[in-house]
């Protein structure tokens, strides 16, 4: 993880570059990129310490309870059930028992979660993953806004991260966002099952729920790792009730899409129509045009296992905001420093490297 010294050194360097540039001291807001998915592996939010931070814990816990009442299954159980890191087993058990005693976890919802998503291949079912991601991302976006203490920044959300941004901006209630995530996820899972069924008939493999599940799992995993592509639009029978965003933000339908500024209900509707499963691809998204000219600093609200984390290795303009500590270092030392004008674009270490260069789940 980045160190306090590293952040302070980069902040000093940014300040020095701006003094050498000798232009106006008008501060532009930094950009915080919100990928389509926050985490790739189970229990990452737990392992990264977001449940140890009092404000993020309160929001995540409250929204987990809300989802359980609304859907009948539990996000905490889904998020931690398939963790293969035994180091966190005792801590997960302690949190589970505490929340059960406090009434934050519903035993019936936990049982329903194990029944519906108990197999390992179910972790890449798009319905629960969209709900899990919405809960996590919207909570962390709220936390970043509160902890920024007025420091200017702009969110740039990618693909399915739009649902989180709509909750954060006030354009969509959390309850309606959850229902929308379920509707989109069920539609995508149905189409993925049809693709898996066709592949089974083509290859002659036995037609079982397990074989269908693993074929669906592998297709999504290959998409996330950048080894294949899947395009599915978010087809809904009817759109949710949308409002004008109280906070505008940047949106890209996919990594290759040109970012658009979302500030009206019409913009929200257009962005929603562009959401696609292809946004789960690990490619580094295009920055807004003005950022490409100035080389403006970007934070990345993603876990260290996410492929986009590669963009932050030895980078002068990109910072991984994976934990509360690194997020606060970014807000306290990097966000206030820049940029006031054009920063010379440096050749970052990740340039020219694949965005999907991270440890495979098999290792």
Residue pairs with C-beta under 8 A, 6 or more apart in sequence:
1 304
1 322
1 323
1 325
1 326
2 312
2 319
2 320
2 326
2 329
4 329
7 319
7 326
7 329
7 330
7 333
7 334
8 333
10 316
10 333
10 334
11 333
11 334
11 336
11 337
13 316
14 297
14 316
14 334
14 337
14 338
14 339
14 343
15 337
15 338
17 343
17 344
18 25
18 337
18 338
18 339
18 340
18 341
18 343
21 340
21 341
21 342
21 343
23 340
23 341
23 342
24 340
24 341
25 340
26 340
26 341
27 152
27 336
27 338
27 339
27 340
28 152
28 294
28 296
28 338
28 339
28 340
29 152
29 153
29 154
30 152
30 153
30 154
30 296
30 297
30 298
30 299
30 334
30 335
30 338
31 153
31 154
31 155
31 156
31 250
31 287
31 288
31 291
31 296
31 297
31 298
31 299
32 144
32 153
32 154
32 155
32 156
32 298
32 299
32 300
32 301
32 321
33 155
33 156
33 157
33 158
33 285
33 298
33 299
33 300
33 301
33 302
33 308
34 137
34 141
34 155
34 156
34 157
34 158
34 161
34 164
34 165
34 301
35 158
35 159
35 161
35 285
35 300
35 301
35 302
35 306
35 308
36 133
36 158
36 159
36 160
36 161
36 279
36 280
37 129
37 133
37 160
37 161
37 224
37 280
37 302
37 306
38 44
38 45
38 133
38 136
38 137
38 140
38 301
38 302
38 303
38 306
39 45
39 133
39 136
39 302
39 303
39 305
39 306
40 224
40 303
40 305
40 306
40 307
40 361
41 83
41 303
41 305
41 361
42 79
42 80
42 81
42 82
42 83
42 84
42 123
43 79
43 80
43 82
43 83
43 85
43 88
43 92
44 303
44 305
45 51
45 60
45 79
45 136
45 303
46 79
46 80
46 83
46 88
46 91
46 92
46 95
47 85
47 88
48 303
48 304
48 322
48 323
49 323
49 324
49 325
50 56
50 57
50 60
50 136
50 140
50 323
50 324
51 57
51 60
51 95
52 324
53 143
53 324
55 143
55 146
55 147
56 139
56 140
56 143
56 324
59 139
59 142
59 143
60 135
60 136
60 139
61 99
61 104
63 75
63 135
63 138
63 139
63 174
64 74
64 75
64 76
64 104
64 105
64 135
65 104
66 174
66 175
66 178
67 73
67 74
67 75
67 131
67 135
67 178
68 74
68 75
68 105
68 106
68 109
69 106
70 175
70 178
70 179
71 131
71 178
71 182
72 108
72 109
72 112
73 109
73 112
73 113
73 116
73 117
73 128
74 105
74 106
74 109
74 110
74 112
74 113
75 128
75 131
75 132
75 135
76 95
76 96
76 99
76 105
77 96
77 105
77 109
77 110
77 113
77 114
78 113
78 117
78 123
78 128
78 132
79 132
80 92
80 96
81 113
81 114
81 117
81 118
82 120
82 122
82 123
83 89
83 92
96 105
99 105
100 107
116 122
116 128
117 123
117 125
117 128
119 210
119 213
120 217
121 210
121 213
121 214
121 216
121 217
122 128
122 213
123 129
123 217
124 216
124 217
124 220
124 221
125 185
125 189
125 216
126 184
126 185
126 188
126 189
126 192
126 220
126 277
127 181
127 182
127 185
127 186
127 188
127 189
128 185
129 185
130 160
130 163
130 181
130 182
130 184
130 185
131 178
131 181
131 182
131 185
133 160
133 161
133 164
134 163
134 164
134 167
134 177
134 178
134 181
135 178
137 161
137 164
137 301
138 163
138 164
138 167
138 168
138 174
138 177
140 301
141 155
141 164
141 165
141 168
141 301
142 168
143 324
143 327
144 153
144 301
144 321
144 327
144 331
145 168
145 247
147 327
147 328
147 331
148 331
148 335
149 331
151 331
151 335
151 336
152 335
153 299
153 331
153 335
154 248
154 249
154 250
155 165
155 168
155 249
155 250
156 249
156 250
156 251
156 252
156 259
156 285
156 287
156 288
156 298
157 164
157 165
157 249
157 250
157 251
157 252
158 251
158 252
158 254
158 255
158 279
158 285
159 252
159 253
159 254
159 275
159 276
159 278
159 279
159 280
160 184
160 275
160 277
160 279
160 280
161 279
162 251
162 271
162 272
162 275
163 172
163 177
163 180
163 181
164 177
165 249
165 251
165 262
166 172
166 177
166 242
166 245
166 268
167 173
167 174
167 177
168 247
168 249
169 245
169 246
169 247
169 248
169 249
169 262
170 243
170 245
170 246
170 247
171 242
171 243
171 244
171 245
171 246
171 265
171 268
172 180
172 240
172 241
172 242
172 243
172 268
176 240
176 241
177 240
179 240
180 236
180 240
183 236
183 237
184 234
184 236
184 275
187 232
187 234
187 235
187 236
188 232
188 277
189 216
191 232
192 216
192 219
192 220
192 230
193 212
193 216
195 215
195 216
195 219
196 211
196 212
196 215
196 216
196 219
197 207
197 212
199 215
200 206
200 207
200 211
200 212
200 215
201 207
205 211
219 228
219 230
220 230
220 280
221 361
222 228
223 229
223 230
223 277
223 278
223 280
223 281
224 280
224 281
224 282
224 307
225 282
225 307
225 356
225 360
226 281
226 282
226 283
226 307
226 354
226 355
226 356
227 356
229 278
229 281
230 277
230 278
231 276
231 277
231 278
232 276
232 277
232 278
233 273
233 275
233 276
234 272
234 273
234 275
234 276
239 269
239 272
242 265
242 268
242 269
242 272
243 265
244 263
244 264
244 265
244 268
245 262
245 263
245 264
245 267
245 268
248 261
248 262
248 263
249 261
249 262
250 259
250 260
250 261
250 262
250 288
251 259
251 260
251 262
251 271
252 258
252 259
252 260
252 285
252 286
253 271
253 274
253 275
253 276
253 279
254 276
254 278
254 279
254 281
254 283
254 285
255 279
255 281
255 283
255 284
255 285
255 286
256 283
256 285
256 286
257 274
257 285
257 286
258 286
258 289
259 285
259 286
259 287
259 288
259 289
260 267
260 270
260 271
261 267
262 268
262 271
282 306
282 307
282 308
282 355
282 356
283 355
284 308
284 311
284 350
284 355
286 292
287 296
287 298
290 296
291 298
293 342
294 339
294 341
294 342
294 343
295 317
295 339
295 342
295 343
295 344
295 345
295 346
296 317
296 338
296 339
296 343
297 317
297 318
297 319
297 334
297 335
297 337
297 338
297 339
297 343
298 317
298 318
298 319
299 318
299 319
299 320
299 321
299 327
299 330
299 334
299 335
300 308
300 309
300 311
300 312
300 318
300 319
300 320
300 321
301 321
301 327
302 308
302 309
302 320
302 321
302 322
303 309
303 322
304 320
304 322
305 358
305 359
306 358
307 355
307 356
307 357
307 358
308 355
309 320
309 322
309 358
310 350
310 353
310 354
310 355
310 357
310 358
311 318
311 348
311 350
311 355
312 318
312 319
312 320
312 350
313 349
313 350
314 348
314 349
314 350
315 348
315 349
315 350
316 346
316 348
317 343
317 345
317 346
317 348
318 348
318 350
319 326
319 330
319 334
320 326
321 327
321 330
